[in-house]
Amino acid sequence: MSTMQQQPARTRRSFTDGLKRDAVTMAFDEGQRIVDVTRQLWVGDGTLGNRVRQERVNRGVRAGWTI
């Protein structure tokens, strides 16, 4: 018999659109480093990096598909 217990499922955090927009503004418009913004807002750096990359595409700063 196994004595291992299953770990409870982790809940996925969700962020408001306003927080996402503010984080991108801090990193993109204000020129703060992504890692500094993520530390301030407790957001994953990969997540914010993806959003900043997409914002660069949307604004025409970087080539790619716009959303």
C-alpha positions in Angstrom: 0.0 0.0 0.0 1.2 3.5 -0.8 1.4 6.1 1.9 1.8 9.0 -0.5 -0.9 11.6 -0.4 -1.9 13.6 -3.4 -1.0 17.3 -3.3 -4.0 19.7 -3.6 -4.4 21.3 -7.0 -2.8 24.7 -7.2 -5.2 27.5 -8.1 -4.3 29.6 -11.1 -3.9 33.3 -10.3 -5.8 35.8 -12.4 -5.0 39.4 -12.9 -7.3 42.2 -13.8 -7.0 43.9 -17.2 -6.0 47.1 -15.3 -3.1 45.4 -13.6 -1.9 43.9 -16.9 -2.2 47.3 -18.6 -0.3 49.0 -15.8 2.4 46.5 -15.8 3.0 46.8 -19.5 2.9 50.6 -19.2 5.6 50.5 -16.4 7.8 48.3 -18.5 7.2 49.7 -22.0 6.3 53.4 -21.6 8.2 54.2 -18.4 11.3 52.2 -19.4 11.5 50.1 -16.2 13.1 46.7 -16.5 10.7 43.8 -16.7 12.3 42.1 -13.8 11.9 45.2 -11.6 8.2 45.5 -12.5 7.5 41.8 -11.8 9.1 42.1 -8.4 6.9 45.2 -7.6 3.7 43.6 -8.8 4.4 39.9 -8.0 3.8 38.8 -11.6 5.9 36.2 -13.4 8.6 37.8 -15.6 7.8 35.4 -18.5 4.2 36.5 -18.4 5.0 40.2 -18.4 7.7 39.7 -21.0 5.1 38.1 -23.3 2.8 41.0 -22.8 5.5 43.6 -23.5 6.6 41.7 -26.6 3.0 41.7 -27.9 2.6 45.4 -27.1 5.7 46.1 -29.2 4.2 44.2 -32.1 0.8 46.1 -31.6 2.6 49.4 -31.7 4.6 48.5 -34.8 8.0 48.6 -32.9 8.6 44.9 -33.7 7.5 42.7 -36.5 4.8 40.1 -35.8 1.1 39.4 -35.7 -1.1 42.0 -33.9 -4.0 41.0 -31.7 
